[in-house]
Amino acid sequence: MSAAVRATAPVAVSARAVLAANMIRLRRDLGWSQEALAFECGLHRTFVAHVERQVRNVSIDNVERIAQALGVAVYELLMP
């Protein structure tokens, strides 16, 4: 494979990174702190912080709670 082909190959981004980036962007768009988001989805503030820092695994049930609190569909949280 030539260097030009390797240079244009897409870089894989983890689902955790995508989820975290989307959560942070949407939360900030709403002007919410991590604590406010946690309150809205019935989760603990430190859990939200850990998900945003990509150090915590999150269940699909909690992804759904976060999406609902942010007013978006679940798939929107997982789209790069």
Secondary structure per residue as TSV (DSSP state, phi and psi in degrees):
chain	resnum	aa	ss	phi	psi
A	1	M	-	360.0	133.6
A	2	S	-	-76.4	162.0
A	3	A	H	-62.6	-34.7
A	4	A	H	-65.1	-38.7
A	5	V	H	-69.8	-43.8
A	6	R	H	-62.0	-37.1
A	7	A	H	-67.5	-26.6
A	8	T	H	-99.4	-0.2
A	9	A	S	-66.3	140.2
A	10	P	-	-66.1	145.5
A	11	V	-	-93.4	128.4
A	12	A	-	-71.8	132.5
A	13	V	-	-114.9	133.5
A	14	S	-	-68.6	152.8
A	15	A	H	-61.8	-36.1
A	16	R	H	-60.9	-42.7
A	17	A	H	-65.8	-42.1
A	18	V	H	-64.3	-47.6
A	19	L	H	-58.4	-47.7
A	20	A	H	-60.7	-47.3
A	21	A	H	-62.2	-42.4
A	22	N	H	-67.9	-40.6
A	23	M	H	-60.4	-47.4
A	24	I	H	-61.8	-46.6
A	25	R	H	-61.4	-49.4
A	26	L	H	-66.5	-40.2
A	27	R	H	-62.1	-44.8
A	28	R	H	-67.3	-36.7
A	29	D	H	-58.8	-34.3
A	30	L	T	-82.6	-9.4
A	31	G	T	74.6	25.2
A	32	W	-	-96.5	146.9
A	33	S	-	-82.8	171.2
A	34	Q	H	-61.5	-36.5
A	35	E	H	-64.2	-41.6
A	36	A	H	-64.7	-43.4
A	37	L	H	-62.2	-44.7
A	38	A	H	-58.2	-43.0
A	39	F	H	-61.6	-46.2
A	40	E	H	-63.3	-30.8
A	41	C	H	-104.4	4.1
A	42	G	T	71.2	31.1
A	43	L	-	-118.0	167.3
A	44	H	-	-81.1	146.0
A	45	R	H	-57.1	-40.0
A	46	T	H	-68.1	-29.7
A	47	F	H	-65.2	-46.3
A	48	V	H	-60.1	-43.7
A	49	A	H	-61.4	-42.5
A	50	H	H	-65.6	-39.3
A	51	V	H	-65.5	-43.4
A	52	E	H	-66.0	-28.4
A	53	R	T	-90.2	0.0
A	54	Q	T	65.8	30.6
A	55	V	-	-108.3	1.0
A	56	R	S	-128.5	135.1
A	57	N	-	-78.0	143.5
A	58	V	-	-125.0	137.2
A	59	S	-	-78.9	160.2
A	60	I	H	-63.9	-30.9
A	61	D	H	-62.8	-41.8
A	62	N	H	-73.6	-32.1
A	63	V	H	-61.3	-41.5
A	64	E	H	-63.6	-41.6
A	65	R	H	-63.3	-41.9
A	66	I	H	-65.5	-45.7
A	67	A	H	-59.6	-45.3
A	68	Q	H	-61.7	-43.4
A	69	A	H	-63.2	-37.1
A	70	L	H	-82.4	-8.5
A	71	G	T	77.5	31.0
A	72	V	S	-129.7	165.3
A	73	A	-	-76.0	152.9
A	74	V	H	-54.8	-44.4
A	75	Y	H	-61.0	-27.2
A	76	E	H	-67.7	-28.9
A	77	L	H	-72.4	-21.9
A	78	L	S	-105.6	2.7
A	79	M	-	-91.8	128.0
A	80	P	-	-67.0	360.0
